[in-house]
Structure formats: structure tokens, C-alpha cells
Amino acid sequence: MCGSGRHIVFYHLLNDFSGSPKVLAGVIEQALLAGHSVELYTSAGGPLDSLSHPALKRHVIPYRFEGRSVATVLRFIGAQIRGFFSVLRYRRRREAEIYVNTILPVGAALGAWLARMRLTVHCHEDVKGKSLTYRLLARMVLPLADKVVCVSRWQSVRLPRGLKKVEIRPNTLPSHFISQLRCDPAAAFEKRNVLMISSLKAYKGIPEFIQLASMLPQYKFTLVAAATRQEIDRWLAKQGLSPGPNVSIFPRSAEVAQFYNDASIVVNLSDTGKFLETCGMTALEARAARLPVIVPRRGGIAEMITVGVDGLHIDSHDSAALSDAVARLLTDRPFYLRLSYGNTGTTGE
């Protein structure tokens, strides 16, 4: 990733329980293991809080996202100003380089460019599929980078042209997460529990998940939403959604491994007409737990799952195909175990 003995300064805006801070936690772990010294600028309240190492120094950015509000905009601007001026502190350190996670730390990227410091931008977003504002930010930030890291081949072809260097680096998982998993496909099959971990957005497939549960009342369905209990209740009421008795809904959690340990299969039901996954951390986490995965047919997440080997590709709007696939996985034990063990050549029988 970087040369020996580098001082790497990482910037990440919103430290929540979405995929990008989880990925960054793994990147920082690798940097520390390689002997680099690290500084981290980010907000509090997410997986990056768990990082601890003598060579790691933390700086808290007071940023929260509260929807499209004036307060959010002001906090965003304040974070950019702090990022810009904090980068300038390192301009005389030859061994220092700046690592921006997502394109949102715009101020840090601009500061690194003006100070002529080495800049890496780790882009997790599908730039073409974002809003006009997001696309403009990408056009501003990505050309400044000495290297742009993206997470899948699919995502790489959707980046702006003319970038200095593009590296495809599939997401990895932090070691502390992997250590918490109990990989027992035979036991998982008996639990008959369908898991989805998602942000609280309609386009992430929550309505489809609740509908799927209503079609299969004999099985358990578990949703972990990246929000508080109060936010989940308000959102469900606003959407007019009434989960059935076989649906359990949990608020965001710092330790999601427990949910994978209690699951049989994992689904990602993102609406590909509105949102395309560049990679999909839940699919990666599920495969680490040896759980079969159902994902959309399009986007970078489809690259992660091979049909008939470790999961299935099914459109989230195809409720009949989803229902049939889940029912087969939870009744056909040899089929389930084959997908659980993937291409390892083991069937578990």
C-alpha cells in the first residue's frame, strides 16, 4: 500500500456503521501492521472508534448527518475547513501522505493537492449513480489524487476518465470481525433465519424484505437497520410498513458478527433501478461466515457472488423467484451446504 516507514494521515467524514468506515478500519490495520505511523481524522460513534495502537493518533471531527438540514450543511463545511488546514500541518514532513476515504473529505484533498503531498482517494461510491452535487464533488476530488482506489471492476469503468492511477482493491474485513464468527454451515441451516443488514432507505430493499417475510411465514427474518430504534419506528410508520410476527428488527450495532452467527442466509435486496452496489460489505461478511448470499444481478456486488457456487443473483422485484430461492435454500440441505462451502470443494456431508 505505501512505502516503509510512512506517516499516513487518514480522513473519513462520517464514522457510522456503513461499509466505507468498516473498510477503512481494515486499511488502517494493514498500515499499522506494515510498520507505518497513522493519524486518523474522523467523527465518533462507529467502527473506527475500536481501533487502538501505539502508532495511531486520533482526531475527532464533530460531524453528524441529520438529513438535508442547515445544521448538517454547516457541520459539513466546518469539517472541510478543518480538514484543509489540518493537512497543511504535514506539508514539511517528507514521509507523510494523505489518504482520503470516500470523496467527501474535500477539504483534506484540496489541502493535499495545494501542498503537493501524495494523495490517495479511496472511492467507494458509484459516481455515475449519485446526485449532481456528488458527481461535481467527484469531478473535483478524483483528478487531484495520485492514486484512486476503487472496490470492483464494475465501479472502475464508471469513474471519470483521465485519472492518474486507478487501483482495483476489493474490500477486506477487519481481523477482529473475522475472529468473532462461528462458521458452522450445518448448524446455520437448522436456524432457518434470513438476515439483511441495511441502511434505513427504501431503495435498499426493506419493503421487499418485509414482503418476502410475509410470503414465507414459516421462516424467521432478521433486519438490522443502521438507525436508532426510534428512527426505525418512525420510518416504518411513514412508509406504511407493518412487519409480520416472523420479522425481528434491530437497531444499528457495533458488533454485527452476532447476527451472522444466528443467520442461515443473507440477502441484499437493493433496487438496481435506483441504486447499484459498488461492492457490498454484507455479502463479504456473509461469505466470511460461510453463509449463502442472494444479491442483485447488477453492480459490483454481483462480481462477488458466483451463481450456484456461493450464492444466487435475483432481482429484488422478482418476489416469486426470491421466495422460491429462499425456500429451497432452507429446505434442500445438500444445496445449502454446497453454497455455504462455495468453491472449497467441501460439501459438509
C-alpha positions as CSV (number, residue, x, y, z in Angstrom):
1,M,0.0,0.0,0.0
2,C,2.7,2.5,1.0
3,G,6.4,2.6,1.3
4,S,8.2,1.5,4.5
5,G,8.1,3.9,7.4
6,R,5.5,6.3,6.0
7,H,3.3,8.6,8.1
8,I,-0.2,8.2,6.8
9,V,-2.9,10.7,7.7
10,F,-6.4,9.3,7.1
11,Y,-9.5,11.4,6.7
12,H,-13.1,10.0,6.8
13,L,-16.1,12.1,7.4
14,L,-19.0,10.1,8.8
15,N,-17.9,7.2,11.1
16,D,-21.2,5.2,11.0
17,F,-21.8,1.5,10.6
18,S,-22.0,1.6,6.8
19,G,-19.4,-0.2,4.6
20,S,-16.8,2.5,4.0
21,P,-15.7,3.1,7.6
22,K,-15.5,-0.7,8.1
23,V,-13.3,-1.0,5.1
24,L,-11.1,1.9,6.3
25,A,-10.7,0.1,9.6
26,G,-9.1,-2.8,7.7
27,V,-6.9,-0.5,5.7
28,I,-5.6,1.2,8.9
29,E,-5.0,-2.2,10.5
30,Q,-2.9,-3.2,7.5
31,A,-0.9,0.1,7.6
32,L,-0.1,-0.4,11.3
33,L,0.9,-4.0,10.8
34,A,3.3,-2.8,8.0
35,G,5.0,-0.5,10.5
36,H,3.6,2.9,9.4
37,S,2.6,5.6,11.8
38,V,-1.0,6.7,11.4
39,E,-3.2,9.7,12.3
40,L,-6.9,9.5,11.8
41,Y,-9.4,12.4,11.4
42,T,-13.0,11.2,11.7
43,S,-16.2,11.6,13.7
44,A,-17.1,9.4,16.7
45,G,-19.7,6.7,17.0
46,G,-18.7,4.0,14.6
47,P,-16.4,1.1,13.9
48,L,-13.3,3.3,13.7
49,D,-13.7,4.0,17.4
50,S,-12.5,0.5,18.1
51,L,-9.0,1.0,16.6
52,S,-6.2,1.2,19.1
53,H,-2.5,1.0,18.6
54,P,0.6,2.9,20.0
55,A,1.3,4.2,16.5
56,L,-2.2,5.5,16.0
57,K,-3.2,9.1,16.9
58,R,-6.9,10.1,16.7
59,H,-8.5,13.5,16.0
60,V,-12.3,13.8,16.3
61,I,-14.2,15.8,13.7
62,P,-17.6,16.9,15.2
63,Y,-19.7,15.8,12.2
64,R,-23.2,14.2,12.3
65,F,-25.6,13.7,9.4
66,E,-29.2,14.7,10.2
67,G,-30.7,14.7,6.7
68,R,-30.9,17.7,4.4
69,S,-30.8,20.3,7.2
70,V,-28.9,23.6,7.6
71,A,-27.1,22.1,10.6
72,T,-25.8,19.2,8.5
73,V,-24.6,21.6,5.8
74,L,-22.8,23.8,8.4
75,R,-21.1,20.8,10.0
76,F,-20.1,19.6,6.6
77,I,-18.5,23.0,5.8
78,G,-16.8,23.1,9.2
79,A,-15.3,19.6,8.6
80,Q,-13.9,20.7,5.2
81,I,-12.3,23.8,6.7
82,R,-10.7,21.7,9.5
83,G,-9.6,19.1,7.0
84,F,-8.0,21.7,4.7
85,F,-5.9,23.4,7.4
86,S,-5.0,20.3,9.3
87,V,-3.4,18.8,6.1
88,L,-1.1,21.8,5.9
89,R,0.5,20.9,9.2
90,Y,2.1,17.9,7.5
91,R,3.4,19.6,4.4
92,R,7.0,19.7,5.6
93,R,7.1,16.1,6.5
94,R,8.6,14.2,3.6
95,E,7.4,10.8,4.8
96,A,3.7,12.0,5.2
97,E,0.9,11.2,2.8
98,I,-2.8,11.8,2.8
99,Y,-5.4,9.1,2.5
100,V,-9.0,10.3,1.9
101,N,-11.7,7.7,2.4
102,T,-14.8,8.4,0.1
103,I,-14.8,11.6,-1.8
104,L,-16.5,13.6,1.0
105,P,-13.4,14.9,2.8
106,V,-13.0,17.5,0.0
107,G,-11.1,20.0,2.2
108,A,-8.3,17.5,3.0
109,A,-8.0,16.5,-0.7
110,L,-7.6,20.2,-1.7
111,G,-5.1,20.8,1.0
112,A,-3.0,17.8,0.0
113,W,-3.0,18.9,-3.7
114,L,-2.1,22.5,-2.8
115,A,0.7,21.3,-0.5
116,R,1.9,18.9,-3.2
117,M,1.6,15.9,-0.9
118,R,1.0,12.4,-2.1
119,L,-2.8,11.9,-2.1
120,T,-4.8,8.6,-2.2
121,V,-8.6,8.7,-2.6
122,H,-10.4,5.5,-1.7
123,C,-13.6,5.8,-3.7
124,H,-16.5,3.6,-2.5
125,E,-19.2,5.3,-4.4
126,D,-20.8,4.7,-7.8
127,V,-20.1,8.2,-9.0
128,K,-22.4,8.0,-12.1
129,G,-25.3,6.9,-10.0
130,K,-25.1,9.7,-7.5
131,S,-26.7,13.1,-7.4
132,L,-25.4,16.1,-9.4
133,T,-23.7,17.5,-6.3
134,Y,-22.0,14.3,-5.6
135,R,-20.9,14.0,-9.3
136,L,-19.5,17.5,-9.1
137,L,-17.5,16.7,-5.9
138,A,-16.1,13.6,-7.6
139,R,-15.0,15.7,-10.6
140,M,-13.3,18.0,-8.2
141,V,-11.6,15.5,-5.9
142,L,-10.7,12.4,-8.0
143,P,-8.4,14.2,-10.5
144,L,-6.3,15.6,-7.6
145,A,-5.3,12.1,-6.4
146,D,-2.0,10.4,-7.2
147,K,-4.0,7.2,-6.9
148,V,-7.7,6.4,-6.8
149,V,-8.6,3.1,-5.1
150,C,-11.9,1.5,-6.2
151,V,-13.6,-1.6,-4.9
152,S,-14.6,-3.5,-8.1
153,R,-14.0,-3.8,-11.8
154,W,-17.6,-2.6,-12.4
155,Q,-17.0,0.5,-10.4
156,S,-13.7,1.3,-12.1
157,V,-15.3,1.7,-15.5
158,R,-17.8,4.2,-14.1
159,L,-15.1,6.6,-12.8
160,P,-14.2,9.8,-14.6
161,R,-11.6,9.3,-17.4
162,G,-8.1,10.7,-17.3
163,L,-7.2,9.9,-13.7
164,K,-3.5,9.5,-12.9
165,K,-3.8,5.9,-11.5
166,V,-6.7,3.6,-10.7
167,E,-6.2,0.6,-8.5
168,I,-8.9,-2.1,-8.0
169,R,-8.8,-3.3,-4.4
170,P,-11.6,-5.5,-3.3
171,N,-12.9,-4.8,0.2
172,T,-11.5,-6.7,3.1
173,L,-12.7,-7.3,6.6
174,P,-11.1,-6.3,9.9
175,S,-9.4,-9.1,11.8
176,H,-11.5,-8.5,14.9
177,F,-14.7,-9.1,13.0
178,I,-13.5,-12.4,11.5
179,S,-12.4,-13.6,14.9
180,Q,-16.0,-13.3,16.2
181,L,-17.5,-15.5,13.5
182,R,-18.7,-19.1,14.2
183,C,-18.6,-20.8,10.8
184,D,-20.8,-23.9,11.1
185,P,-23.0,-24.3,8.0
186,A,-24.7,-27.4,9.2
187,A,-25.9,-25.6,12.4
188,A,-26.7,-22.4,10.4
189,F,-29.0,-24.4,8.1
190,E,-31.1,-25.5,11.1
191,K,-31.8,-21.9,12.2
192,R,-34.0,-21.1,9.2
193,N,-33.2,-17.4,9.6
194,V,-32.9,-14.9,6.7
195,L,-30.7,-11.9,7.5
196,M,-30.5,-8.5,5.9
197,I,-28.3,-5.7,7.2
198,S,-29.0,-2.3,5.6
199,S,-29.2,1.4,5.9
200,L,-32.7,2.8,6.5
201,K,-33.6,3.5,2.9
202,A,-36.4,2.2,0.7
203,Y,-34.1,1.7,-2.2
204,K,-32.0,-0.7,-0.1
205,G,-34.9,-3.2,-0.3
206,I,-36.5,-3.0,3.2
207,P,-40.1,-3.1,1.7
208,E,-39.2,-6.1,-0.4
209,F,-37.7,-7.8,2.6
210,I,-40.8,-7.4,4.7
211,Q,-42.9,-8.6,1.7
212,L,-40.7,-11.7,1.3
213,A,-41.2,-12.5,5.0
214,S,-44.9,-12.3,4.6
215,M,-44.7,-14.8,1.7
216,L,-42.7,-17.2,3.9
217,P,-44.2,-17.1,7.4
218,Q,-42.7,-20.4,8.3
219,Y,-39.2,-18.9,8.5
220,K,-37.5,-16.2,10.6
221,F,-36.4,-12.9,9.1
222,T,-34.0,-10.6,10.8
223,L,-33.4,-7.0,9.7
224,V,-30.6,-4.9,11.2
225,A,-31.1,-1.3,10.2
226,A,-28.4,1.4,10.5
227,A,-30.5,3.7,12.7
228,T,-31.9,4.0,16.2
229,R,-35.0,2.2,17.4
230,Q,-37.0,5.5,17.3
231,E,-35.8,6.3,13.8
232,I,-36.8,2.8,12.6
233,D,-40.3,3.0,14.1
234,R,-40.9,6.5,12.6
235,W,-39.6,5.3,9.2
236,L,-41.7,2.2,9.1
237,A,-44.8,4.2,10.0
238,K,-44.0,6.8,7.3
239,Q,-43.6,4.1,4.7
240,G,-46.8,2.3,5.8
241,L,-44.9,-0.9,6.5
242,S,-46.1,-3.5,9.1
243,P,-43.7,-6.3,9.6
244,G,-45.2,-9.6,10.5
245,P,-44.6,-11.7,13.6
246,N,-41.8,-13.6,11.9
247,V,-39.7,-10.4,11.4
248,S,-37.3,-9.2,14.0
249,I,-35.9,-5.7,13.5
250,F,-32.8,-4.5,15.4
251,P,-31.2,-1.0,15.5
252,R,-27.6,-0.4,14.4
253,S,-25.0,-2.4,16.3
254,A,-21.3,-2.1,16.8
255,E,-21.0,-5.9,16.8
256,V,-22.8,-7.3,13.8
257,A,-21.0,-10.7,13.9
258,Q,-23.6,-12.0,16.4
259,F,-26.3,-11.6,13.7
260,Y,-24.3,-13.5,11.1
261,N,-23.7,-16.3,13.7
262,D,-27.5,-16.6,14.1
263,A,-28.3,-16.5,10.4
264,S,-28.9,-19.1,7.7
265,I,-28.7,-17.0,4.6
266,V,-28.0,-13.3,3.9
267,V,-29.9,-11.2,1.3
268,N,-29.1,-7.9,-0.4
269,L,-32.3,-6.6,-2.0
270,S,-31.1,-3.2,-3.3
271,D,-33.3,-1.8,-6.0
272,T,-30.9,-1.6,-9.0
273,G,-33.2,0.8,-10.8
274,K,-32.4,3.4,-8.1
275,F,-29.1,2.2,-6.5
276,L,-26.2,0.0,-7.6
277,E,-23.8,-1.5,-5.0
278,T,-20.2,-1.0,-5.8
279,C,-19.2,-3.9,-3.7
280,G,-21.5,-4.8,-0.8
281,M,-20.0,-5.4,2.7
282,T,-22.8,-7.6,3.8
283,A,-22.1,-10.1,1.1
284,L,-18.4,-10.1,2.0
285,E,-19.2,-10.5,5.7
286,A,-21.7,-13.3,4.9
287,R,-19.2,-15.3,2.9
288,A,-16.6,-14.9,5.7
289,A,-19.3,-16.6,7.9
290,R,-19.9,-19.3,5.2
291,L,-23.5,-18.2,4.6
292,P,-25.1,-18.4,1.1
293,V,-25.9,-15.0,-0.3
294,I,-28.6,-13.6,-2.6
295,V,-27.6,-10.4,-4.3
296,P,-28.9,-8.3,-7.3
297,R,-27.9,-9.1,-10.8
298,R,-26.2,-5.8,-11.5
299,G,-23.4,-3.7,-9.8
300,G,-20.1,-4.5,-8.3
301,I,-21.8,-6.8,-5.7
302,A,-22.6,-9.2,-8.5
303,E,-18.9,-9.8,-9.1
304,M,-18.5,-11.1,-5.5
305,I,-21.1,-13.9,-5.7
306,T,-20.9,-16.7,-8.3
307,V,-24.3,-18.2,-9.1
308,G,-24.6,-21.7,-7.9
309,V,-21.2,-21.6,-6.2
310,D,-21.7,-19.4,-3.2
311,G,-25.0,-17.7,-3.8
312,L,-27.6,-16.5,-6.3
313,H,-28.3,-13.4,-8.4
314,I,-32.0,-12.4,-8.2
315,D,-33.7,-9.0,-8.8
316,S,-35.3,-7.6,-5.7
317,H,-38.6,-7.0,-7.5
318,D,-38.9,-10.7,-8.5
319,S,-40.7,-11.7,-5.4
320,A,-41.6,-15.2,-6.8
321,A,-38.0,-16.0,-7.6
322,L,-36.8,-14.7,-4.2
323,S,-39.4,-16.7,-2.4
324,D,-38.6,-19.9,-4.3
325,A,-34.8,-19.4,-3.8
326,V,-35.1,-18.8,0.0
327,A,-37.5,-21.8,0.4
328,R,-35.1,-24.1,-1.5
329,L,-32.1,-22.9,0.5
330,L,-33.9,-23.6,3.8
331,T,-35.2,-27.0,2.8
332,D,-32.6,-28.5,0.4
333,R,-29.8,-29.3,2.8
334,P,-27.2,-30.6,0.2
335,F,-27.9,-27.5,-2.0
336,Y,-27.5,-25.2,1.1
337,L,-24.2,-26.8,2.2
338,R,-22.8,-26.7,-1.3
339,L,-23.3,-22.9,-1.5
340,S,-22.1,-22.5,2.1
341,Y,-18.8,-24.1,1.4
342,G,-18.5,-22.4,-2.0
343,N,-15.6,-23.4,-4.2
344,T,-13.6,-25.0,-1.4
345,G,-14.6,-28.5,-2.8
346,T,-16.1,-29.4,0.6
347,T,-19.8,-30.2,1.0
348,G,-20.0,-30.6,4.7
349,E,-21.6,-34.1,4.3
